[in-house]
């Protein structure tokens, strides 16, 4: 497929045909653009969070295993690693 870049505000972009959007489920959530050796790769991001309907059960399981959100929030040492990773 050949296309060309178009002006979108101060940026440039290209249109993705509706058939490709449906084929690769780009309309189902976020997408990721990966830099590859010879170009870019566009892939849908898989859901990493459990569905909201599962949250109540997961919170109960965490509490039963001894998780205390108030105590856990006091330890910010893991934030240093995240900042160093650039996240």
C-alpha positions in Angstrom: 0.0 0.0 0.0 1.4 3.4 -0.9 0.2 6.6 0.7 1.7 10.0 1.4 2.0 12.3 4.5 -0.5 15.1 5.0 -0.4 18.2 7.2 -2.3 17.7 10.5 -1.9 21.0 12.5 1.8 21.4 13.2 2.5 17.7 12.6 2.3 15.3 9.7 0.4 12.1 9.4 -1.2 9.6 7.1 -4.6 8.0 6.9 -5.1 4.3 7.8 -7.8 2.7 5.6 -10.9 1.5 7.5 -10.3 -2.1 6.4 -6.9 -2.1 8.0 -8.3 -0.5 11.2 -10.8 -3.3 11.5 -8.4 -6.1 10.5 -5.9 -5.2 13.2 -8.4 -3.9 15.8 -6.9 -0.4 15.9 -10.3 1.0 16.9 -10.4 -1.1 20.1 -8.0 0.9 22.2 -4.5 2.4 22.2 -1.9 1.6 19.6 1.9 1.5 19.9 4.3 2.8 17.3 7.6 0.9 17.4 10.7 2.0 15.6 12.2 -0.8 13.6 15.4 -1.0 11.6 13.8 -0.2 8.2 10.7 1.8 9.3 7.9 1.8 11.9 5.5 -0.9 13.1 2.1 -0.1 14.3 0.5 -2.6 16.7 -2.6 -2.6 19.0 -1.7 -2.4 22.7 -3.1 -5.4 24.6 -5.1 -4.7 27.7 -2.9 -5.0 30.7 -5.5 -4.2 33.4 -8.1 -6.7 34.5 -11.7 -5.7 33.6 -13.4 -3.4 36.2 -15.9 -6.2 37.1 -12.9 -8.2 38.5 -11.5 -5.4 40.7 -13.6 -6.2 43.8 -12.5 -9.8 43.8 -8.9 -8.8 43.3 -8.9 -6.3 46.1 -10.5 -8.9 48.4 -7.8 -11.4 47.5 -5.0 -8.8 48.1 -6.4 -7.9 51.5 -6.7 -11.6 52.4 -3.0 -12.1 51.5 -2.0 -9.3 53.9 -1.7 -6.4 51.4 -2.2 -3.0 53.2 -2.6 -0.1 50.7 -1.9 2.5 53.4 1.4 0.8 54.5 2.4 0.1 50.9 2.0 3.8 49.9 4.6 4.8 52.5 7.5 3.1 50.5 8.4 5.4 47.6 11.8 3.7 46.9 10.4 2.0 43.8 9.7 5.4 42.3 13.5 6.0 42.0 13.8 3.1 39.6 10.8 4.3 37.6 12.3 7.8 37.3 15.6 6.4 36.2 13.9 4.3 33.5 12.3 7.5 32.2 8.8 6.4 32.9 
